[in-house]
Amino acid sequence: MRRWPSLLASAVIAGAMALGTAGPALAHNVLIGSDPANGSSVDAGPRQLTLTFDQPVQGGEDINTVTVIGPDGSHWEAASAPTIKDNVVTAQVRPLGPAAEYTVGYRILSADGHPVTGSVKFTLTTAGTGTPAPESEIRATGSAASGSASNSPDGGSGMPIWPWIVAAVVLLGGGVFLALRGGGGKEDGRA
């Protein structure tokens, strides 16, 4: 009796499962919108910022941070932690000061458990009367404070998905080869 059809079916199922589970486990959140929008100009400083992601953001006051950096490197975010509701992160902003470009840096805990960082910029066209946050109110924000991190698909951390896909294809190909080769042997003589 030939065993290769069952071995081939097992290899195909195993390969499909490997490919099917590798993608979602490594899918980092991606910023899909912000208010104010990236690159926009506003007449008055916003009282709050909204960042919308493609997937729910995990809670975690220690990791989820939003900063607002002014033209001279001063901080304009409120002392309170950002709030998270599903895929929307909202952060309070102090009244802004000089008319200039402001950078909103963020670091959030992605749905897959990895931190994702990035930034958006907006320009205040009319000077406000606010003052920057005093040093005592500035939260430790790590890379979100600089606003220089990219919003790349791998979030700047973790492993990219392509090695997993290559490994799954190699394993699947090897399984098919062994199944076909093993099935070409002698029959066991039973009728």
C-alpha positions, 0 to 999 in steps of 0.5 A: 500500500502506498503511503505517499498520499497521506504523507503529502496531505500531512505536509500540505496541512502542516505548511498551510498551518505554518503560513497561516499562523506566522502572519498574524502573530507578527503583525504590528499596529500601523497608524492609519490616522491622526487628529491633527492630521500629519502635515496639517496646519492649525490656527489654534492648538488642539486640546487633545491629540487622537491617534488611530491604529489599524488594530486594538492597542494593548493597555499599559501606562508604562509603555503607551506614551505620547509626547508633543515636542515644540520647535526648541525641544520643549514638551507640550503634552499634559502630565496625564497618561494617554487613554486607550479605547480599542484602536484609538489613543487620545492624549491631552495637550497643554495650551501651545506657545509659538507658531511653529511645527510640533512633533507628536511622538508615540510609543504604543503596545501593539496587538501582538505585544511588541512596542511600535513607535512613530511620529506625526507633525503639524504646524501651529500657524497662530501663536498661543499663550501657553507655556511648555511643561516643567521638567517635573511633569515630563514623563519618561518616554524613551524613544517616543520623546524624540519622535524620530522612530519610524512606523515601519512594518516591523515597528523597529523591533522584533523579527520581520515576517519574511524569514518565517515565510521562507522557512515555511516554504522550505519545510513544505517543499522538503515535506513534499519531496520526502512524501513523494520519495518515500511513496516510491518504495516497494509494496508490502506484498499484501493484497 
